[in-house]
Amino acid sequence: MSVEKMFRMEKRDGIGVVTLDTPGEAMNTWTEAAVDEAIVLLGDLEKASDLKGVIFISGKRGSFHAGANLNMLDSMRDRERLVRFLDIFIDTFKRLEALPFPVVAAIDGYCLGGGLEFALSCTARIAKSGRTTRLGLPECTLGIFPGGGGTQRLPRLIGIPAIELVLKGTVLSAEKALEIGIVDKAVPEDADLLEEAIKFVNDLASGAVVLKRPQHDFSRIDAIAEMARQGVLKVTKGREIPGPMLAIKAMQDGLKVPLSEGLEIEKNYNVEVVLCNQAKGGINTFFLKKMSDKPRSMMSKGFRPRPLNKVAVLGFGAMGRGIAIDILRATQIPVVVKDIPQALEPGTAFVRKILDGMAQKKKLKGNVDDMMKRLSVVSDYGDELKDAGLVIEAVFEDIKVKEQVYREICSVVPADCIIATNTSSIPMDRMAPFVTNPERFGGLHFFSPVWLMELVEVIKGAKTSQDTVDNLLNFAAEIRKRPIVCKDNPGFVVNAILFPYFQAALEFLESGNSIEAVDKAFTDFGMPVGPIRLTDEVGIDVCYNVMKGRGLAQDTLKNVVGAGRLGLKKSGKGFFLENGSVDPDVLPLIVHKEKRELTAEQMQTRVLTDMVKVAKDLLDRGIVQDPGMIDIGMIWGTGFPPDRGGPLKWADLTGLSEKLFGKTFYPGN
């Protein structure tokens, strides 16, 4: 029985045409088996005396080569195995580079990471224009960095601009790649790429085309590298993430020496990066992103969503406005918003302001005037609501208000209209009795500000049908949200896991740790803001009411709220002043208990431990089915640092999962 190969070569008029086609995979990637196969091919090419050139072209339409297989990199735990693989990988590209005839990479579609490094090892590159062709080295965005010569060959090809391309993981069109010198020739989208590549090889072999490679000046590389380091630290808020920092070091050191030595320097730094926890965390985040990029893949197999002719939003406060903005900018669906008369004009003006701002920043497809024409606002339950296919309730968090709203809306909309609540604190099953046909009632919990936050929690109550859940997932896809699905639970998933963050932070304050020290411990960990500042931004009264609702006494919050400090944005006073510093007048309101000053690491460990325990309970009770859903929620709902991979992945990587439960959340960790 024959085994399908990734590399297949045929000869055409003295030119070897090698087709890349990884069997059974959507994209070509480098695995250990693929590298072994490439070595066999190179052996044949090195012995071929009848070839005047070689072309590498993909057998997969719209995908030249996607680079190293991330599952393989993630599985690399043994230093010796990794070094051995990189030695072979790098040597393979060296041998490709040393072939005695022109070698051309014919690129159509994605050419990324190790795929571009492969192409950079060829004599020249020809690419097909069009929106599907994209070239780049995106590794630093995953917490790793190019390990197949990218930090050495790309700067030698195009000069200093390569540093920024590597660090930002910039992905370029064929036209832009041609402009800066990565690609030597671009052909139209409707051209026959193979025929164009054959002509190009013939021109190179005959001398009709001579490639001019400029010599670049790297004499200021130390100063440029330091500037690059400072730029990265600014983005990471002072955190030295190994991937980008060692990428800079590889370029700084490697561009001072011959290529062969530079490749060895790159390899040594790459080993350190691939084996570090941040790389494993970053790769996990990539997989989570890929999984949640397509909400419809989470729907029941064979499910056909009902078409949405109109969405009604009840409440035109902060959340209702944000939900309307997202529907208007992402879909062509008409939106009707119902609220009291005095809320309609300011709500409409706010929606317009945000959409205009997006348009000015070129972050909006379509015309704002056309979008606003699809928005109607009403102050009563009239005919505008009768044909709604989905109602999203976003009114005040009061059970009596919710009851009135549900009874009124159910008397107007069709019996099969899906009704969703954006509640963040009231149990679904307390509200379901207010809804006729409660199987159509589900949760759709957005995060604020809605138009900036990607996450939405889809909540299934005790009576919510799977059909309703699937239709809500389809709606999440329509408005380009990243959903996680859970059962009804206090705080659902994200707020339930975030609760220990607030609770422990207040305990740290009351034990004598300063507000600045507590917040810094968590921004140093990678959170976008510290827990005290987040409390201030969310609303100190909101956090206090959540504590009370859980039957917990919190004297510091009681004092702060009692003094009228509901948060700087909410009441003009909170924990902080407008300049960002701590308000000294709030310090006497902190209740001091037994003094215990903690290090940043001790605070981080305590909070992460509490979060992981809550997450384990959610999984054990079946509130959520997959640890990945929890990590998606925390990364895209709270800004949990992507290089950590989510709290559960981080617990696995640091050994915390084994310590607490005797096993990991993710298999293979």
N, C-alpha and C positions, 0 to 999 in steps of 0.2 A: 504494500500500500504506500503510495507516494505521499510525502509530507509537503504541504504548501510552503513556499519560501517567501520571505519579505522582499528579497532582491532577485529580479529576473532580468537577464541580459539577452538582448538580440543585437545582431550587427546589421547596420544599414550603410552600405557604401563606405566601409572602413571606419564607421563611427559606432562605438558601443553605446546602445541605448539601454540604460538600467532603469527599470520600473520599480518604484518603492510601493509596496502594498502589504501592510501587516495583516495577515489572515484573520478574519473574524473581528476586526477592530474598526471603529469609526475613523480613527486617525492613526497615522504612523507615529510610533514612539520608539525610543531607545530602551531596550531591556537587555539583560545580560545575554539572552539568546540572540537578539538582533545584532548585538556587537560581534558575537561569535560568527554570525553569518556574514557580516561585513568584512571580517578578517579573511574569510575564505574567498570572497569576491575580490578583495584587494590582491590576494596572492595570484589569482588568475590575471588580473589587470597588469600586475608587475611583470608577468611573463609574456604578456601579449605583445608581439613584435609587429602585428599587422594592423594596429589601431592608430588612427591619426587624431583621435579624441574620444571623449566619453561624455554622455549627457545623463544626468540623474533627473528623473521626472516622476511625479506621483501617479499611481493608479487610482487614487481617491480624488474625486472631483472636489475642488474647493479646499483641499488640505494637502500641502506639500509635506510638512513634518512638524509635529507638535512638541518635539523635544523629548527629554528623559521621562520615562514612565514614573509618575509620582508615587504610585503604590510601591514600586521597587525602591525608590529613595526613602520612603517612609519606613520600609522594612529594614533598612540598613542600620544595624545596631553595633555590628562588629567592625572595629577599626581596620583590621587586616583585610577583611573582605572588601571594605569600601576602597582602601588604598589600591588593592589589586584591580578592582573594577576601573577606577579612575586611570590607573597606569595604562591599562589596555585601551580604554576609551580615548585617551589623549594620543596614544601611539597610533591608533587607527587613523585619526585625523592627520597626524604627521605624515603617515604613509600616503594618504590621499593627496596631501599637499605636494608630495615629492614625485608624483607620477610624471613620466617624461613627455606627456602630451597634454593639450588643453582639456580641462575638466570643467563642465558647465552645469550649474544647478538651474534647472528650468522650473520656476516657482509659480504655482497657481494656488491661491488660497493661503491658509495659515502656514507661516514659517517662523516658528517661535522657539526660544530657548535653545536646546541642543539641536533643534532642526536648523536654526540660523547658524549656529556654530559649525554644523556640518557644511552648510552652504558657504560659510566664510573660509573653509578649508579648501574649497574648489578654486580653480583659476579665476572664474568669473561667474556672474549671476545674471540671469535674464528673468524678468517677472512679467506676468500678465496684469494689466491695469484692471481696475474695477473694485467695487466695494468689498469683495470677499478676500482679496489678497492683502495680508497684513504681516509685517515683519517686525520682530523685536526680541528683546531679551527680558522677559517679565519676571525673572527669578526673584529679584529683590522684593517684589510685592508679595512673595510667598514666604519671606523669611530666610531664603537661601540666596545664592548668587551663581552666575554662570560658571560652570566647572568644566566645560569642554573647549576652553580657549577663548571664550567670549571677552573676558576682561583684557586679553592680550592682543587678539587679532583685530577686534573692532577699533580700538584706538589707533593701532598701526595703520588701519585702512583709512579712517576718516578724521583722526586727530582728537583733540581735546573734547569736542562735543560728545564723543562716545561716553564720557564719564557720566554726564547727565542722563543720557539715554539708558545706561545700565542702572543707575540708582533709582530713576523714576519708573523703570520698566516700560518705557514708552513704546507703543506699537505704531508702526508707520505704514502708510499706503505705499504702493509700488512707486507712485509718482514722487512722493517725498523721499523714499529710499534712494531713488535715482538721483534726485537733486543733491543729496548730501554724500553720495558716493558709495552707498552700500550695494546698490544694484548698478550694473553696468549698462543694462539695456532694458527698456520697458516696451511692451507691445500692446496693441489694443485688446480690449476684452473679447472681441469676436475673432481675434487672430488664432491661427493654428500654432499653439505654443511649441509643439515638437518640431514642426517644419521651420519655425523661426530659430529655434535652438540649433538645429542642424546647420542652417546657414551661418549662424554665429560661430559655431565650432570650425566650420570650413574656413571662415575668414580669419579666425585666430591661428589655425594651423598653417594657412598659406602666408600669413604676415600681412594680409590686407587690412586687418585691424590689429593695432598695437595698444595694449592697455597701459595707460600712464598712471603709475602709482606715486603720488607725491610723498616726499620725505617730511615727516612732521616733527616739529620742535617740542620736545618734552623737557626742556631745561628748567622750566618753572613748575615741574610736576609736584614738588613738595608744597609750594604755596597754594597751588590749585587744589591739591588733595585736602589741605587744611580747610580751605573754603568749603569744599564739598562736605567735609565732616561737620562743620558748623551748620551747614544747611540741613543736613540729616538730623542733627540734634535739635534744631529748631522745630522740625516737623514732629519728631518723637518726644518733644518736651523734655529733652535732656537724657532720654533713655538710650543706652548704647546697645542697640539690637545687633547681634553678631553679623547677620547677613549683609546689610549695607555697609557696616563699618569695616568688615574684612574685605568686601569688594573694593572699597577705596584703597585699603592697604595693598591688595593684590595689584591694583593698577599703579599705585605709587611706587612700589618696589619693583614690579615686573617690567615697567616701561623704561627702567634705567639700564637694563641688561638685555642680551640677545633673546630672541623669541623662545628658544629652547629652555633657557633658564627661567624666563618669565612664566612659561607653562608649568614648570615645577613649583614655582612660588604660588601660582594660582591653585594648583592641586593641594598643596599643604594647607593653605587657608580654607579651601573648600571642605577638606576633611573635617576641620574643626566645626565648620558651620553645619554641615549635614548631620553631624552627630549631636548637635545641641538641641535642647528642648524647644527653643524658639522655632527652629526649622520644622520640627515635628508638629508643633502647634500651628504654625502658618500653613503647612500642608493640609492639616485637618480642616482649618478654616476654608481653604480652597475647595475641599470636597463638600463641606457643608454649603458653601455658596452655590456650587454646581447643583447640589441636590435641591436647594430651595429656590433656584432661579426659575424653575418650571412648576408653579403650583398645581397645574392641571395633572401633573404626573402623580400627585397625591390623591386624586379623585378615584373613586371606585372604578375598577376596570369595566370598560364598556359604557360608562355613564355618559349621558348626553345632557348637558346643561340646558336649562330653559333660556330662551333669549330674553334680554332685559330691555324693555321699551322705555322704562323710566325708573329713577330712584328717588325716593322721598327721604329727606333728612329732617328729623324732628329736633329742633333746638339749633339756634344760630349763635351759640357761644363759641369759645375757642375751639372746641373739638368739632362742632358742626360745621364751622367755617372751613377748618382744615380738610374735613371729609369732602365737602363740596369742591374745594380746590383740586383735590386729587382726582375726583371723577371728571371734572371739566377738562383738566389738562391731559388726561390719559385716555379718554374715551370720547365717543360721540353721543353718549347717553344724556338725555335731558334730566335735569335735577330740579326738584321742587323742594324748597325749604319752608318749614312751618315754625313760626315762633310768635311771640307777642309783637304788636305793631312797632313798638319803639326799638326792637332789636333788629328789624329788617334793614333799615337804611344803613346803619353802621356796619352790619354784617356784610352787606353787598359791597360797600366801599372797601372793606378790608380784603375781600376776595379779589376785587379788581386790583388793588394795590399790590398784592402778592403776585398775581399773574403778570401784571405789568413789569414788576421787578425781574421775574423769570425771563420775560421776553427781552428785556434790556441786556441781560447777561447771556442771551442766546441759549437758554436752558429750556426753551419751550418750542414745541413744534405746533404750528398753527397760529391762527389770528386770535388775539384776546377778545376783540369785539364779537367774533363768531362764538367764542366760548361763553361769553356773558349772555348772549342771546338764548343759550340753552338753560340758563338759570332763571327760575321764577321763584318768587317769595310770596307767601300767603300767611295770613294771621288766623285763618279758620280752616276747619276740615271740610273743604268744598270739593267741587268737581275736579280740580287739578290733581287731587290725590287718588281718584277712583281707579285709574289705570296703572298705578305703581306696581312694579313687579318685585321690588325690594324696598323695605322701610328700614332706615337705620336710626334708632333712637339715641339721642345724645343730649338729653335734658339733665336737669339738676339731680345730683345723687341723693334723692329722697324717695323712699319706697312709696309714699302716698302720692307724690307727683308722678312716679312711674305708673302706678295703678291707674290713675286718671287718664294718662296719655294712652296707655294700651287699650283701655276700654273704648276710648274715643276713636282711635285709629282703626280698631278692628270693626267698627260699625261702618267704616267708609271703604276700606280697601277690599279687593277680592279675597275670597276665602282661602285661596292658595298663595296669596302674596306672602313672601318670606319676610319675617319681622326679626330684626337683629338689634341687640342692645350693645352700646359702647360702654356699658358700666365697667368700672374698675374695682368696685368694692361690694356691690350687692349681689348675693348669690343668685344665679340663674333660676334655680328651682324655687326661690321665693317669688319671683316675678312671673314664672310660667303660668300659674293659675289665672292671671289677669288677661291672658291671650287666648282667644278662641282658636281651636285647632293648634294646641301647643307644640305639636310635632314640627310645625313650620317656624318655631321660635329658636333662635340660636344666638351665640355671642360673637361679636366682631369688635374686639378691643384694640383700638388704635393707640399709638403713642404720640406724644406731643413734642414738637410741632408736627402735625400729621404729614405735611408735604415734604418734610425733611427726613422723617424716620421711616425706614423701609419695612419695619416689622408690623404684623398684625396677628393677634391671637384669635383663632377660630375656636369657639367654645361650644361643646356639646353638652346640653343639659340632660337630665334623666329622660325627658320625653322628646328631645330633639331627634328628628329622623336623619338617617344617613343621607337621604336625598337633599335635605337642607344643608348639611355640612358640605356636601359636594358642590352645591350651588354657591355657597359662600366662598369655597376655594376657587371656583371659577371667577367669581367677582374679584377676589384678591388678585388673580392673574390679570384681569381686565385693567385694574388700576395699578398694576406693576408693583404689588406688595410681596413681601416675603412672609408667608404664613407658617405658623405652627398650630397644630391641632391638639386640644386637650379637653378633658372633662371638667365639669364645674368644680371649683375649688376656691377657697378664700385666697384672693390675690392671683388666681389662675396659676400661671407658671412663673412669669418674669417677676411680678411683684412679690410673689411668695418667696422666691429665692433672694430677691433684693432686700426683703425685710431685715434679715440679720445684718446687712450692711449698715442700715440706719441704726438699728438697735445697739449693735456693738460700738459704733462710733460714739453714741451718746454715753455709753458706759466708759469709754476711753476718756471722754471729757471729764466725766464726774470722778475719774480716778486721778486727775491732775495732769493729763496730757493736754497740751494747748490745741486750740482749733487749727492753727497752722500746721502743727506736727501731725495731727490726725489726717487732715486733708492731703498733706504732702506724702504720707505713707502710701496712699492709694493712687495719687497721680504718678508717683514714682513706679508703682506697679504697672501703670498703663491706663488706668481709668481716665476718662476725659475730664472729669471733675471729682473732687473729693466728696465724701458723704455729707459733710456739714454744708458745703456750698450747694449740693444737690437738694438737701432738705430746704434750704432757703429758696431755691429756684422753684421747686415743686409747690411750696407753700407749707410753712411751719405748722399751720393749723391742720392741714391735710394729714401730715405725719402724726400729729398729736391725736387726731380723731381715729386714725388707724390703730394707734397704740391702745386707745380707750376701747375701741371696738373689739380688741383681742383680750380685754380684761387686764391690761398691763398698766401699772402706774409709771408715769414718766414725769418726775417732778421738774426737771429742767425745762422740758417743752411746756409744761403747764405754766411755769413762771414766765417764759418768753411770750407765749400766746396771751397770757393774762396781762402782759405789759403792752399789748397791742402790736407786737412784732410778729406779723404773719409772713414776712419775707419781703425783701427789698422791692421786688417787682409788684408784689401784691398790696402792700400797705405803706411802702416807703421806708420801712424799718425791718431789720431782721438780724442775722448774725454779722452781716457785712455792710460796709459803706459803699458808696458809688464808685470809689477809686479801687475797689477790690480788697481793701484791707479789712481786718476784723474791727467791728464797731466796739470800742472800749466800754460803752454803756451796757453791752449785753453780758459782759463778764460777770458782774455781781449776780446775775440771774441763774448762773450755773450752780447746781447743787453739788457740793463737794462731799465725796464719800471716802472710803479708804484709799489712801494715795498709792498708786502703783504706776510708775512711769514705764512705758513699754517702748521697745525699738520698733522701727517701721516693719521689720520682718515679723516680729511677734504679732503686731496688729494685723498684718496681711494674713498670716497663718490662721489666726483666730477667725477672721471673717470668712476666709475661703473654706475652712473646716465647717463652719456653720452653714454656709451655702450648700456645700456638698451633701451634708446630712439632710437638709431640706429636699434637695434634688433626689437623693436616694429614696426618701419617703414618697415623693411624687411618683417615682417609677414603681416602687413596691405596691402602691395603691392603685396603679393603673391610670392615674390622672393623665399621664403622658406615656407613650409606648416606647420611645426611642431616646437614648441619651443625646443623640444628635439634635433632636428638637429643643432640648434644654439649652444646649450650647448655641444653637442658632438664635434662640430667644435672648440670651444674655449678650451675644456679640452685637446683634442688630437692634436690640431693644434697649440696651444700657451702655453700649460702647465698651464692653469688656474687650481688653486688648486682643486683636486678631492673632498676634504672634503667640498668644497663650493657648489658642485653639478652643477657648471656652472653659468654664470652670471644671467640667467633668474630664475633659481631655487633659487639662493641666494637673488635675488630681492624679490621673493615671501616670503622667510623665514624671511627676515628682515623687511618686510612691505613696501619696496620701491615700489613694483608694485602697491599696493593699493594706496599709496600716489600719484604716478604719473598718474595712469590710472583708478583708482577705481576698479580694478579687478586684479586677479593673472593670470600668464601665464599657470600654471599647475592647473588642477581641484583638488579640495580638500585641497588646501593650505590656 
